[in-house]
Amino acid sequence: MLYRKFGRTGWPVSEIGYGMWGLAGWSGSDDAESLESLDRAIELGCNFFDTAWGYGKGHSESILGRVVRQHPAHDLVVATKLPPKNFTWPSRRGFTLDDCFPPDHIREYAERSLENLGLTRIDLLQFHVWEDAWAKDERWQRSLEDLKDEGLVRAVGISVNRWEPANVLETLKTGKIDAVQVIYNIFDQAPQDELLPLCEALDIAVIARVPFDEGTLTGTLTRESTWPETDWRSTYFVPENLAASVEHAEALRPLIPPGMTMPELALRWILADPRVSTIIPGMRKKRNVEANIAASDDRALDAELLEQLRAHRWDRTPTSWSQ
C-alpha cells in the first residue's frame, strides 16, 4: 500500500481507502463478512475508513468502531458524516442551514456518531450534503470549531452533492474546511475544472468517492440487472440510467490493457491524479478488498491511455433519481 498526505492535516493515508456505505443498506450485506473484509484491508495497509450516520442509521459506524477498537496498534483514520436535519439527500436549492445543519443538530449528531463508534474522537467529521449558499454563515463554523476545541473532532470536511463539484468552492475559501469528498471517476471528470485546482491551492484533502460509478465501472452491469426494492440501486438505476450506464461501460472495453480489469483501470485512472488524497471504493467481500488494494503499486497508466480516457468524460446534471 502506498500513502499520500491528507491535505493540510499532514496525515499519511492509504491511497486506497474503504467506503462503508455498502455495509448497511445495500442488499447482500453481512456483518460477519464485513468484519472479515475490514480486517483484511487493515492487514494490507488500508488506514482510511469512511462511514456515515446515514449508512443504516449508525449501523455502519458501529461496525467501524468495533474494528478500530480491535486494532489499537494501527493508526486508523475514522471519517464519518452528519446527516441533514431534514434527512433529504442530496440538498436542494433553497434549503437553508436551519433545514439541514443548525448548531444544535450538528452537536447532537456528532455525539450520536461518537456513541455509535464507541470512540472518544472523530478524525474527520463531514457534512453529508451541502449548499455553497451557506458558506458565510458563521453558525456552522463556530459549531465545528467548538467540537475541535473540545477534542471531539480533529478535522472538518464536506461531501459534495452528486454531480455538483462546484457547489462548495466559496465554502472552501473560508479556510474552515480540511477535506472535500467528491464523485470522481473516468466518467465524472468535472472536478478537474475548478474543484481540484482550488483544493491544490488551499492544501485541502480530496477524497474520491464512487470510483466505479455505483457499479457501472465494474463492467458487471447489464440492461437486465435488477435489485431488491429495499436496495438503493433499484431507485438509482432506473431504465434510462441503467441503459446509458451500460452503454458507456461497454465503450470502455476496447481500452482496457491486457491483464487488467475494468475496476483496476478505474482505480488507476484516479490514482494518476496526485491531487487525490485517497479513493474510497465500497467493499464488502475480501476478494474485492484484495483486488482494489492491489491497484496501489505505483504502476501508472501510460500517457496515451490517459488521454484516450479523457474522451469518456460524461457530464450529467442532477435529476429526480440521481439522489
Backbone as numpy.savetxt, mean C-alpha at the origin, in Angstrom:
# Nx Ny Nz CAx CAy CAz Cx Cy Cz
17.37 -10.11 0.66 16.53 -8.92 0.66 17.41 -7.68 0.66
17.07 -6.72 -0.19 17.74 -5.44 -0.21 16.88 -4.42 0.55
17.53 -3.36 1.04 16.84 -2.37 1.86 17.03 -0.97 1.28
16.04 -0.12 1.53 16.08 1.26 1.08 15.77 2.18 2.25
16.20 3.42 2.13 15.93 4.40 3.19 14.49 4.87 3.09
13.81 4.89 4.23 12.40 5.27 4.26 12.28 6.78 4.46
12.60 7.49 3.39 12.48 8.94 3.43 13.28 9.57 4.55
12.78 10.65 5.09 13.53 11.39 6.11 13.53 10.70 7.47
12.74 9.63 7.63 12.82 8.88 8.89 14.18 8.21 9.02
14.77 7.87 7.87 16.05 7.18 7.88 15.97 5.70 8.14
14.76 5.16 8.35 14.63 3.74 8.65 15.05 2.92 7.43
15.83 1.87 7.63 16.09 0.93 6.53 14.91 -0.04 6.42
14.25 -0.04 5.28 13.09 -0.93 5.11 13.32 -1.86 3.93
12.77 -3.04 4.02 12.89 -4.00 2.94 12.18 -3.46 1.71
12.82 -3.58 0.54 12.19 -3.02 -0.65 10.96 -3.81 -1.08
10.82 -5.03 -0.60 9.56 -5.77 -0.71 8.96 -5.84 0.69
7.87 -5.11 0.89 7.17 -5.16 2.15 6.00 -6.14 2.07
5.09 -6.01 3.02 3.99 -6.98 3.11 2.67 -6.22 3.25
1.81 -6.31 2.23 0.48 -5.73 2.30 -0.49 -6.72 2.92
-1.27 -6.27 3.92 -2.03 -7.20 4.74 -3.55 -7.11 4.58
-4.02 -6.45 3.53 -5.47 -6.40 3.32 -6.04 -7.79 3.09
-5.35 -8.59 2.30 -5.87 -9.91 1.95 -5.99 -10.86 3.12
-5.44 -10.49 4.28 -5.53 -11.36 5.44 -6.85 -11.24 6.17
-7.66 -10.27 5.75 -8.97 -10.07 6.39 -9.90 -9.40 5.38
-10.98 -10.08 5.04 -11.96 -9.46 4.15 -11.92 -9.96 2.72
-10.93 -10.78 2.39 -10.88 -11.39 1.06 -11.20 -12.88 1.22
-11.85 -13.44 0.23 -12.18 -14.86 0.30 -10.90 -15.69 0.31
-10.94 -16.78 1.06 -9.80 -17.69 1.11 -8.78 -17.37 2.18
-8.98 -16.29 2.92 -8.01 -15.96 3.96 -8.13 -16.94 5.12
-7.00 -17.30 5.67 -6.95 -18.26 6.77 -5.86 -17.80 7.74
-6.20 -17.60 8.99 -5.26 -17.03 9.94 -4.00 -17.88 10.10
-4.15 -19.18 10.17 -2.98 -20.04 10.35 -2.03 -19.93 9.16
-2.60 -19.92 7.98 -1.80 -19.76 6.77 -1.14 -18.38 6.73
-1.88 -17.37 7.15 -1.34 -16.01 7.17 -0.15 -15.91 8.11
-0.28 -16.49 9.29 0.80 -16.44 10.26 2.05 -17.17 9.75
1.84 -18.27 9.10 2.97 -19.01 8.52 3.67 -18.18 7.44
2.88 -17.51 6.63 3.44 -16.69 5.55 4.18 -15.48 6.12
3.64 -14.87 7.14 4.31 -13.73 7.77 5.63 -14.15 8.40
5.65 -15.30 9.06 6.89 -15.81 9.64 7.94 -16.03 8.56
7.51 -16.58 7.43 8.44 -16.84 6.33 8.99 -15.54 5.76
8.13 -14.53 5.66 8.58 -13.23 5.15 9.66 -12.64 6.05
9.46 -12.72 7.35 10.44 -12.20 8.29 11.75 -12.98 8.17
11.63 -14.28 8.03 12.81 -15.13 7.87 13.62 -14.72 6.63
12.92 -14.27 5.59 13.58 -13.88 4.34 14.01 -12.42 4.32
13.78 -11.71 5.41 14.30 -10.35 5.53 13.29 -9.24 5.40
12.01 -9.55 5.21 10.99 -8.51 5.13 10.82 -7.86 6.50
10.81 -6.53 6.53 10.64 -5.87 7.83 9.61 -4.74 7.80
8.88 -4.58 6.68 7.87 -3.54 6.59 6.50 -4.17 6.37
5.56 -3.88 7.27 4.24 -4.51 7.23 3.17 -3.44 7.29
2.27 -3.48 6.32 1.23 -2.45 6.19 -0.16 -3.06 6.40
-0.87 -2.54 7.38 -2.21 -3.01 7.67 -3.13 -1.80 7.84
-4.32 -2.01 8.39 -5.28 -0.92 8.60 -6.39 -1.43 9.50
-6.99 -0.50 10.25 -8.17 -0.89 11.03 -9.25 -1.40 10.08
-9.36 -0.81 8.90 -10.39 -1.19 7.95 -10.25 -2.58 7.38
-9.14 -3.25 7.61 -8.96 -4.61 7.12 -9.54 -5.57 8.17
-10.82 -5.82 8.03 -11.49 -6.72 8.97 -11.76 -6.09 10.31
-11.96 -4.75 10.34 -12.25 -4.02 11.58 -11.24 -4.36 12.68
-9.97 -4.33 12.29 -8.91 -4.56 13.25 -8.34 -5.96 13.25
-8.96 -6.88 12.51 -8.48 -8.27 12.54 -7.07 -8.39 11.98
-6.81 -7.72 10.85 -5.47 -7.77 10.27 -4.45 -7.16 11.23
-4.83 -6.08 11.90 -3.93 -5.48 12.89 -3.60 -6.48 13.99
-4.59 -7.21 14.45 -4.36 -8.18 15.52 -3.37 -9.26 15.10
-3.50 -9.71 13.85 -2.57 -10.71 13.33 -1.15 -10.16 13.31
-1.01 -8.93 12.82 0.32 -8.33 12.75 0.92 -8.15 14.14
0.13 -7.66 15.08 0.64 -7.48 16.42 1.14 -8.78 17.03
0.41 -9.85 16.78 0.82 -11.16 17.29 2.18 -11.55 16.71
2.36 -11.33 15.43 3.61 -11.69 14.78 4.77 -10.85 15.30
4.54 -9.54 15.46 5.59 -8.66 15.95 6.03 -9.08 17.34
5.08 -9.42 18.19 5.43 -9.82 19.56 6.18 -11.14 19.58
5.95 -11.98 18.56 6.64 -13.27 18.49 8.06 -13.14 17.94
8.41 -11.97 17.44 9.74 -11.77 16.84 10.41 -10.54 17.46
10.62 -10.55 18.77 11.18 -9.37 19.43 12.60 -9.03 18.99
13.31 -9.96 18.44 14.70 -9.70 18.03 14.78 -8.99 16.69
13.67 -8.92 15.96 13.66 -8.28 14.65 13.12 -6.85 14.76
13.74 -5.94 14.04 13.29 -4.55 14.01 12.26 -4.40 12.90
11.01 -4.67 13.24 9.93 -4.67 12.26 9.20 -3.33 12.28
8.90 -2.81 11.10 8.21 -1.54 10.97 6.72 -1.80 10.80
5.93 -1.26 11.71 4.48 -1.46 11.73 3.79 -0.21 11.19
3.08 -0.37 10.09 2.31 0.73 9.49 0.84 0.35 9.49
0.00 1.26 9.96 -1.44 1.02 9.91 -2.14 2.30 9.49
-3.47 2.24 9.36 -4.22 3.37 8.82 -5.48 3.65 9.64
-5.76 4.95 9.75 -6.98 5.40 10.42 -8.15 5.34 9.44
-9.27 4.73 9.81 -10.43 4.76 8.92 -11.10 6.12 8.97
-11.73 6.56 7.88 -12.48 7.82 7.95 -13.70 7.65 8.84
-14.09 8.71 9.51 -15.22 8.64 10.44 -16.50 8.20 9.75
-16.68 8.60 8.48 -17.90 8.20 7.76 -17.76 6.84 7.09
-16.62 6.19 7.29 -16.38 4.84 6.76 -16.72 4.73 5.27
-16.29 5.73 4.54 -16.50 5.76 3.09 -15.16 5.78 2.38
-14.92 4.75 1.58 -13.69 4.65 0.80 -14.03 4.68 -0.68
-13.35 5.51 -1.47 -12.44 6.57 -1.07 -13.24 7.79 -0.61
-12.53 8.86 -0.23 -13.23 10.11 0.08 -13.76 10.71 -1.22
-14.63 11.65 -1.08 -15.24 12.29 -2.26 -15.12 13.80 -2.12
-15.09 14.47 -3.27 -15.03 15.92 -3.25 -16.20 16.45 -2.44
-15.91 17.37 -1.57 -16.95 17.94 -0.72 -16.92 17.39 0.69
-16.31 16.21 0.90 -16.16 15.70 2.26 -15.26 16.67 3.03
-15.61 16.92 4.28 -14.81 17.80 5.12 -13.95 16.98 6.07
-13.02 17.67 6.72 -12.21 16.99 7.72 -13.09 16.46 8.84
-14.16 17.19 9.18 -15.08 16.72 10.22 -15.81 15.45 9.80
-16.05 15.29 8.50 -16.68 14.07 8.01 -15.76 12.87 8.17
-14.46 13.09 8.06 -13.52 11.97 7.98 -12.54 11.87 9.14
-11.89 12.97 9.49 -10.85 12.88 10.51 -10.87 14.05 11.50
-11.97 14.23 12.23 -11.95 15.22 13.31 -10.97 14.75 14.39
-10.44 15.66 15.18 -9.41 15.30 16.17 -9.78 14.15 17.11
-11.03 14.15 17.61 -11.39 13.08 18.55 -11.40 11.72 17.86
-11.73 11.69 16.58 -11.73 10.43 15.82 -10.30 9.95 15.60
-9.40 10.86 15.29 -8.00 10.48 15.11 -7.47 9.83 16.38
-7.74 10.46 17.52 -7.28 9.92 18.79 -7.92 8.56 19.08
-9.22 8.47 18.89 -9.93 7.23 19.21 -9.39 6.05 18.42
-9.21 6.25 17.11 -8.80 5.10 16.29 -7.31 4.83 16.34
-6.51 5.80 16.69 -5.11 5.52 16.97 -5.02 4.60 18.18
-5.82 4.88 19.19 -5.81 4.05 20.40 -6.41 2.67 20.13
-7.44 2.62 19.28 -8.00 1.31 18.92 -6.97 0.45 18.19
-6.24 1.09 17.28 -5.23 0.33 16.54 -4.13 -0.17 17.47
-3.72 0.67 18.40 -2.72 0.23 19.37 -3.23 -0.96 20.18
-4.50 -0.92 20.55 -5.09 -2.03 21.31 -5.14 -3.29 20.45
-5.55 -3.16 19.20 -5.59 -4.33 18.31 -4.21 -4.93 18.11
-3.23 -4.06 17.92 -1.86 -4.52 17.70 -1.23 -5.10 18.96
-1.68 -4.63 20.11 -1.07 -5.06 21.36 0.33 -4.50 21.52
0.55 -3.31 20.94 1.86 -2.67 20.99 1.74 -1.31 21.67
2.86 -0.76 22.07 2.85 0.54 22.73 3.08 1.69 21.77
3.42 1.36 20.51 3.76 2.41 19.56 3.47 1.93 18.14
3.00 2.85 17.31 2.82 2.60 15.88 3.93 3.34 15.15
4.65 2.65 14.29 5.75 3.30 13.58 5.22 4.32 12.57
4.25 3.91 11.77 3.70 4.81 10.76 2.18 4.76 10.82
1.58 5.88 11.19 0.12 6.00 11.23 -0.32 6.82 10.02
-1.18 6.22 9.19 -1.57 6.84 7.93 -3.07 7.15 7.89
-3.42 8.20 7.19 -4.82 8.47 6.88 -5.21 7.55 5.72
-6.33 6.84 5.88 -6.70 5.83 4.89 -7.39 6.42 3.66
-7.85 7.65 3.75 -8.35 8.39 2.59 -7.84 9.82 2.75
-7.96 10.62 1.69 -7.47 11.99 1.85 -8.08 12.91 0.80
-8.17 14.19 1.19 -8.53 15.28 0.28 -7.52 16.40 0.50
-6.92 16.87 -0.57 -5.91 17.91 -0.45 -6.51 19.22 0.06
-7.82 19.35 -0.01 -8.48 20.55 0.51 -8.29 20.69 2.02
-7.92 19.60 2.68 -7.72 19.63 4.13 -6.29 20.03 4.52
-5.46 20.27 3.54 -4.02 20.45 3.79 -3.72 21.43 4.92
-4.36 22.59 4.91 -3.98 23.65 5.85 -4.82 23.68 7.13
-5.68 22.68 7.29 -6.46 22.59 8.52 -5.54 22.09 9.64
-5.23 22.96 10.58 -4.23 22.63 11.58 -4.70 21.60 12.60
-5.98 21.27 12.58 -6.49 20.33 13.58 -5.89 18.94 13.40
-5.81 18.44 12.17 -5.21 17.12 11.97 -3.72 17.16 12.27
-3.10 18.29 11.98 -1.68 18.42 12.23 -1.38 18.37 13.73
-2.16 19.11 14.49 -1.95 19.11 15.95 -2.25 17.73 16.55
-3.28 17.07 16.05 -3.64 15.74 16.58 -2.50 14.75 16.41
-1.90 14.77 15.23 -0.80 13.84 14.98 0.46 14.24 15.75
0.70 15.53 15.87 1.86 15.99 16.65 1.71 15.56 18.10
0.49 15.64 18.65 0.27 15.21 20.03 0.58 13.73 20.19
0.13 12.91 19.24 0.39 11.47 19.31 1.89 11.18 19.22
2.59 11.94 18.39 4.04 11.77 18.27 4.74 12.21 19.55
4.30 13.34 20.11 4.92 13.84 21.34 4.74 12.86 22.50
3.62 12.13 22.49 3.35 11.16 23.55 4.05 9.82 23.30
4.75 9.71 22.18 5.47 8.48 21.89 4.59 7.36 21.38
3.35 7.67 20.98 2.44 6.65 20.49 2.61 6.40 18.99
3.14 7.39 18.29 3.33 7.32 16.84 4.69 7.90 16.49
5.40 7.24 15.59 6.73 7.74 15.19 6.68 8.62 13.95
5.83 8.28 13.00 5.78 9.01 11.73 4.35 9.00 11.20
4.08 9.93 10.28 2.72 10.13 9.76 2.71 9.97 8.25
1.67 9.32 7.75 1.57 9.11 6.31 0.16 9.29 5.79
0.05 9.29 4.48 -1.25 9.37 3.80 -1.31 8.28 2.74
-2.43 7.58 2.71 -2.71 6.63 1.64 -3.62 7.35 0.65
-3.13 7.59 -0.55 -3.83 8.42 -1.52 -4.96 7.63 -2.18
-6.06 8.30 -2.42 -7.20 7.65 -3.08 -6.79 7.04 -4.42
-7.49 5.99 -4.80 -7.20 5.30 -6.07 -7.24 6.27 -7.24
-6.20 6.22 -8.06 -6.11 6.99 -9.31 -6.15 8.50 -9.09
-5.73 8.95 -7.89 -5.68 10.38 -7.61 -4.32 10.77 -7.00
-3.22 10.48 -7.68 -1.91 10.73 -7.07 -1.60 12.20 -6.83
-2.32 13.10 -7.48 -2.06 14.53 -7.26 -2.90 15.11 -6.13
-3.79 14.30 -5.55 -4.70 14.78 -4.51 -4.04 14.73 -3.13
-2.78 15.16 -3.08 -2.04 15.16 -1.82 -0.88 16.15 -1.87
-0.64 16.76 -3.00 0.57 17.54 -3.21 0.68 18.72 -2.25
-0.41 19.47 -2.06 -0.35 20.61 -1.15 -0.14 20.16 0.29
-0.69 19.02 0.64 -0.52 18.49 1.99 0.94 18.12 2.24
1.58 17.53 1.27 2.99 17.17 1.44 3.86 18.41 1.66
3.46 19.51 1.06 4.24 20.75 1.18 4.14 21.37 2.58
3.22 20.88 3.41 3.12 21.40 4.78 4.29 20.95 5.64
4.99 19.91 5.21 6.10 19.38 5.99 5.67 18.47 7.12
4.38 18.15 7.19 3.86 17.34 8.30 3.77 15.85 7.96
4.03 15.49 6.71 3.84 14.12 6.26 5.19 13.47 5.96
5.39 12.28 6.51 6.65 11.56 6.35 6.63 10.52 5.24
5.42 10.07 4.87 5.32 9.00 3.87 4.01 9.12 3.11
4.03 8.70 1.87 2.81 8.66 1.07 2.70 7.28 0.43
1.50 6.74 0.49 1.22 5.43 -0.10 0.34 5.64 -1.33
0.75 5.08 -2.45 0.06 5.37 -3.71 0.06 4.14 -4.60
-1.00 4.00 -5.39 -1.04 2.94 -6.38 -0.03 3.26 -7.48
0.91 2.35 -7.70 1.98 2.56 -8.67 2.36 1.21 -9.25
2.13 1.05 -10.52 2.45 -0.20 -11.19 2.61 0.05 -12.69
2.83 -0.98 -13.46 3.07 -0.82 -14.90 1.94 -0.06 -15.57
0.71 -0.28 -15.15 -0.43 0.43 -15.72 -0.56 1.84 -15.12
-0.47 1.92 -13.79 -0.68 3.19 -13.08 0.64 3.93 -12.92
1.04 4.62 -13.98 2.31 5.34 -13.99 2.17 6.83 -13.68
0.94 7.28 -13.44 0.69 8.70 -13.22 1.46 9.30 -12.04
1.80 8.56 -10.98 2.60 9.17 -9.91 3.92 9.77 -10.38
4.41 9.32 -11.53 5.66 9.86 -12.06 5.52 11.33 -12.46
4.32 11.79 -12.74 4.13 13.14 -13.26 4.48 14.21 -12.24
3.87 14.15 -11.06 4.07 15.18 -10.05 4.42 14.63 -8.67
3.79 13.53 -8.29 3.94 13.05 -6.92 5.36 12.59 -6.61
5.92 11.71 -7.41 7.24 11.18 -7.11 8.32 12.25 -7.14
8.30 13.18 -8.09 9.31 14.25 -8.03 9.21 15.08 -6.76
7.99 15.36 -6.29 7.83 16.14 -5.07 8.33 15.35 -3.86
8.00 14.07 -3.80 8.47 13.23 -2.69 10.00 13.18 -2.65
10.61 13.10 -3.82 12.07 13.08 -3.88 12.63 14.41 -3.36
12.02 15.51 -3.76 12.51 16.83 -3.34 12.36 17.05 -1.84
11.30 16.51 -1.25 11.01 16.72 0.17 11.50 15.57 1.05
12.10 14.55 0.44 12.59 13.37 1.16 11.46 12.67 1.91
10.34 12.50 1.20 9.18 11.79 1.73 9.21 10.36 1.21
9.01 9.41 2.10 9.03 8.01 1.72 7.84 7.69 0.81
8.04 6.76 -0.11 6.99 6.33 -1.04 6.74 4.84 -0.87
5.49 4.52 -0.57 5.05 3.12 -0.47 4.22 2.82 -1.71
4.69 1.92 -2.54 3.97 1.55 -3.76 3.01 0.41 -3.44
1.72 0.72 -3.55 0.72 -0.32 -3.28 0.07 -0.78 -4.59
-0.64 -1.90 -4.50 -1.35 -2.51 -5.64 -0.38 -2.75 -6.81
0.78 -3.36 -6.56 1.74 -3.58 -7.64 1.21 -4.52 -8.73
0.24 -5.35 -8.39 -0.33 -6.28 -9.36 -1.70 -5.85 -9.87
-2.05 -4.58 -9.65 -3.33 -4.05 -10.13 -4.50 -4.93 -9.67
-4.52 -5.22 -8.37 -5.59 -6.03 -7.75 -5.67 -7.44 -8.35
-4.60 -7.89 -8.97 -4.56 -9.25 -9.52 -4.38 -9.30 -11.02
-4.67 -8.18 -11.70 -4.54 -8.17 -13.15 -3.13 -8.53 -13.59
-2.13 -7.96 -12.91 -0.74 -8.17 -13.30 -0.13 -9.46 -12.75
-0.97 -10.33 -12.21 -0.50 -11.69 -11.95 -0.66 -12.55 -13.20
-1.48 -12.07 -14.14 -1.69 -12.82 -15.37 -2.62 -14.01 -15.21
-3.31 -14.06 -14.07 -4.16 -15.23 -13.80 -5.65 -14.96 -14.03
-6.02 -13.70 -14.24 -7.44 -13.39 -14.44 -7.88 -13.72 -15.85
-9.14 -14.11 -15.97 -9.76 -14.31 -17.27 -11.08 -13.56 -17.29
-11.67 -13.48 -18.45 -12.97 -12.79 -18.55 -14.06 -13.55 -17.80
-13.78 -14.78 -17.41 -14.76 -15.59 -16.67 -14.49 -15.62 -15.17
-13.49 -14.91 -14.71 -13.15 -14.93 -13.28 -14.31 -14.40 -12.45
-14.56 -15.05 -11.32 -15.61 -14.62 -10.41 -15.12 -14.74 -8.97
-15.80 -14.03 -8.06 -15.47 -14.07 -6.64 -16.76 -14.12 -5.84
-16.70 -14.61 -4.61 -17.90 -14.60 -3.75 -18.40 -13.17 -3.54
-19.67 -13.02 -3.28 -20.24 -11.68 -3.09 -19.60 -10.94 -1.93
-19.09 -11.66 -0.95 -18.48 -11.02 0.21 -17.05 -10.56 -0.07
-16.51 -10.95 -1.20 -15.14 -10.58 -1.56 -15.16 -9.23 -2.27
-14.30 -8.31 -1.83 -14.24 -6.96 -2.40 -14.08 -6.97 -3.91
-13.35 -7.94 -4.43 -13.08 -7.97 -5.87 -14.33 -8.20 -6.71
-15.38 -8.74 -6.10 -16.61 -8.97 -6.86 -17.28 -7.65 -7.25
-17.00 -6.59 -6.49 -17.58 -5.28 -6.82 -16.60 -4.41 -7.60
-15.32 -4.76 -7.56 -14.31 -3.99 -8.30 -14.21 -4.49 -9.74
-14.14 -5.77 -9.91 -14.02 -6.32 -11.26 -15.40 -6.53 -11.88
-16.10 -5.40 -12.04 -17.36 -5.44 -12.78 -17.03 -5.79 -14.23
-18.02 -6.23 -15.02 -17.70 -6.74 -16.36 -16.81 -5.83 -17.20
-17.12 -4.53 -17.24 -16.31 -3.66 -18.11 -14.87 -3.53 -17.61
-14.68 -3.57 -16.27 -13.33 -3.48 -15.74 -12.58 -4.79 -15.92
-13.25 -5.90 -15.69 -12.60 -7.20 -15.84 -12.14 -7.41 -17.28
-13.00 -7.11 -18.23 -12.64 -7.32 -19.64 -11.46 -6.44 -20.03
-11.49 -5.18 -19.63 -10.39 -4.26 -19.97 -9.10 -4.67 -19.28
-9.21 -5.12 -18.04 -8.02 -5.53 -17.29 -7.34 -6.73 -17.94
-8.13 -7.72 -18.30 -7.58 -8.91 -18.94 -6.92 -8.53 -20.28
-7.56 -7.65 -21.02 -7.01 -7.21 -22.30 -5.65 -6.54 -22.12
-5.54 -5.67 -21.12 -4.27 -5.00 -20.89 -3.19 -5.98 -20.42
-3.56 -6.95 -19.60 -2.58 -7.94 -19.14 -2.09 -8.80 -20.30
-3.00 -9.19 -21.15 -2.60 -10.02 -22.29 -1.65 -9.27 -23.22
-1.81 -7.97 -23.33 -0.93 -7.17 -24.20 0.50 -7.14 -23.68
0.69 -7.42 -22.40 2.03 -7.44 -21.81 2.79 -8.74 -22.07
2.09 -9.81 -22.32 2.73 -11.13 -22.35 3.93 -11.20 -23.30
3.87 -10.60 -24.48 5.02 -10.71 -25.39 6.29 -10.04 -24.85
6.16 -9.18 -23.83 7.31 -8.46 -23.30 7.96 -9.17 -22.11
7.36 -10.21 -21.59 7.90 -10.89 -20.42 9.16 -11.67 -20.82
10.31 -11.36 -20.24 11.54 -12.06 -20.59 11.45 -13.56 -20.29
12.16 -14.37 -21.03 12.17 -15.81 -20.76 12.58 -16.10 -19.33
11.86 -17.01 -18.71 12.17 -17.40 -17.34 11.61 -16.48 -16.28
10.88 -15.45 -16.70 10.30 -14.50 -15.75 8.78 -14.60 -15.79
8.13 -14.41 -14.66 6.68 -14.40 -14.61 6.16 -12.97 -14.72
4.88 -12.83 -14.98 4.31 -11.49 -15.03 4.38 -10.78 -13.67
4.09 -11.46 -12.55 4.24 -10.77 -11.26 5.67 -10.30 -11.01
6.64 -11.11 -11.38 8.04 -10.70 -11.20 8.35 -9.47 -12.05
7.86 -9.46 -13.28 8.05 -8.30 -14.14 7.44 -7.06 -13.50
6.25 -7.22 -12.94 5.56 -6.09 -12.31 6.36 -5.52 -11.15
6.92 -6.39 -10.32 7.71 -5.93 -9.19 9.01 -5.28 -9.64
9.67 -5.89 -10.61 10.95 -5.35 -11.07 10.76 -4.00 -11.76
9.62 -3.79 -12.39 9.36 -2.48 -13.00 9.32 -1.39 -11.92
8.66 -1.67 -10.80 8.59 -0.69 -9.71 9.95 -0.51 -9.05
10.68 -1.60 -8.85 11.98 -1.53 -8.20 12.98 -0.72 -9.03
12.71 -0.57 -10.31 13.61 0.22 -11.16 13.56 1.70 -10.80
12.57 2.12 -10.02 12.43 3.51 -9.64 13.02 3.71 -8.25
14.15 4.39 -8.13 14.80 4.55 -6.83 14.02 5.43 -5.86
12.99 6.14 -6.34 12.20 6.98 -5.46 11.24 6.17 -4.61
11.02 4.93 -4.97 10.14 4.04 -4.20 10.91 3.48 -3.02
10.34 3.62 -1.83 10.99 3.10 -0.62 10.71 1.62 -0.42
9.46 1.22 -0.64 9.08 -0.18 -0.48 7.82 -0.46 -1.28
7.65 -1.71 -1.68 6.46 -2.17 -2.39 5.71 -3.10 -1.44
4.38 -3.01 -1.43 3.62 -3.85 -0.49 2.63 -4.76 -1.22
3.12 -5.79 -1.91 2.18 -6.73 -2.51 1.38 -7.45 -1.43
0.13 -7.73 -1.73 -0.66 -8.53 -0.81 -0.22 -9.97 -0.90
0.01 -10.59 0.25 0.51 -11.97 0.26 -0.19 -12.75 1.35
-0.72 -13.91 0.98 -1.36 -14.77 1.97 -0.71 -16.13 2.07
-0.12 -16.58 0.99 0.46 -17.92 0.94 1.99 -17.85 0.92
2.60 -18.84 1.53 4.06 -18.85 1.64 4.73 -18.84 0.27
4.15 -19.50 -0.70 4.77 -19.53 -2.03 4.77 -18.14 -2.67
3.73 -17.34 -2.38 3.70 -15.97 -2.89 4.76 -15.11 -2.21
4.94 -15.31 -0.92 5.98 -14.60 -0.17 7.34 -14.88 -0.79
7.62 -16.14 -1.00 8.94 -16.53 -1.53 9.16 -15.99 -2.93
8.12 -16.05 -3.76 8.26 -15.58 -5.14 8.45 -14.06 -5.19
7.68 -13.33 -4.40 7.77 -11.87 -4.43 9.09 -11.37 -3.85
9.51 -11.94 -2.74 10.76 -11.50 -2.12 11.95 -11.84 -3.00
11.84 -12.87 -3.81 12.94 -13.24 -4.71 13.24 -12.14 -5.72
12.29 -11.23 -5.95 12.53 -10.14 -6.91 13.50 -9.11 -6.35
13.77 -9.16 -5.05 14.70 -8.23 -4.43 16.11 -8.81 -4.50
16.71 -8.72 -5.69 18.05 -9.30 -5.87 18.99 -8.39 -6.66
18.55 -7.14 -6.87 19.36 -6.15 -7.58 19.57 -6.48 -9.06
18.74 -7.37 -9.60 18.82 -7.69 -11.03 17.82 -6.81 -11.77
18.32 -5.83 -12.47 17.46 -4.80 -13.06 16.96 -5.20 -14.44
15.79 -4.67 -14.80 15.28 -4.81 -16.15 16.13 -3.92 -17.06
16.33 -4.34 -18.30 17.16 -3.53 -19.19 16.39 -2.30 -19.66
17.14 -1.29 -20.08 16.56 0.00 -20.43 15.57 -0.11 -21.57
15.84 -0.97 -22.53 14.93 -1.11 -23.67 13.57 -1.64 -23.22
13.57 -2.62 -22.32 12.32 -3.18 -21.83 11.56 -2.14 -21.01
12.27 -1.39 -20.19 11.62 -0.35 -19.40 10.94 0.67 -20.31
11.58 1.00 -21.40 10.99 1.95 -22.34 9.75 1.36 -23.00
9.81 0.09 -23.33 8.63 -0.56 -23.94 7.46 -0.61 -22.95
7.76 -0.80 -21.69 6.70 -0.89 -20.69 6.06 0.47 -20.43
6.77 1.53 -20.69 6.17 2.86 -20.53 4.93 3.02 -21.41
4.93 2.34 -22.54 3.81 2.46 -23.47 2.55 1.78 -22.95
2.67 1.03 -21.84 1.52 0.32 -21.28 0.86 1.11 -20.16
1.22 2.37 -20.04 0.54 3.25 -19.09 -0.96 3.28 -19.42
-1.76 3.16 -18.37 -3.22 3.09 -18.54 -3.83 4.09 -17.56
-4.12 5.28 -18.03 -4.68 6.32 -17.17 -6.17 6.10 -16.99
-6.60 6.05 -15.73 -8.00 5.82 -15.40 -8.48 6.89 -14.43
-9.74 7.12 -14.40 -10.33 8.09 -13.48 -11.30 7.37 -12.56
-11.46 7.85 -11.32 -12.35 7.20 -10.37 -13.77 7.04 -10.91
-14.39 5.92 -10.61 -15.75 5.61 -11.02 -16.54 5.12 -9.83
-17.79 4.77 -10.06 -18.62 4.27 -8.96 -18.12 2.93 -8.42
-17.37 2.19 -9.25 -16.89 0.87 -8.81 -15.40 0.85 -8.44
-14.69 1.95 -8.64 -13.24 1.91 -8.42 -12.87 1.93 -6.94
-13.75 2.43 -6.08 -13.56 2.40 -4.62 -12.21 2.95 -4.21
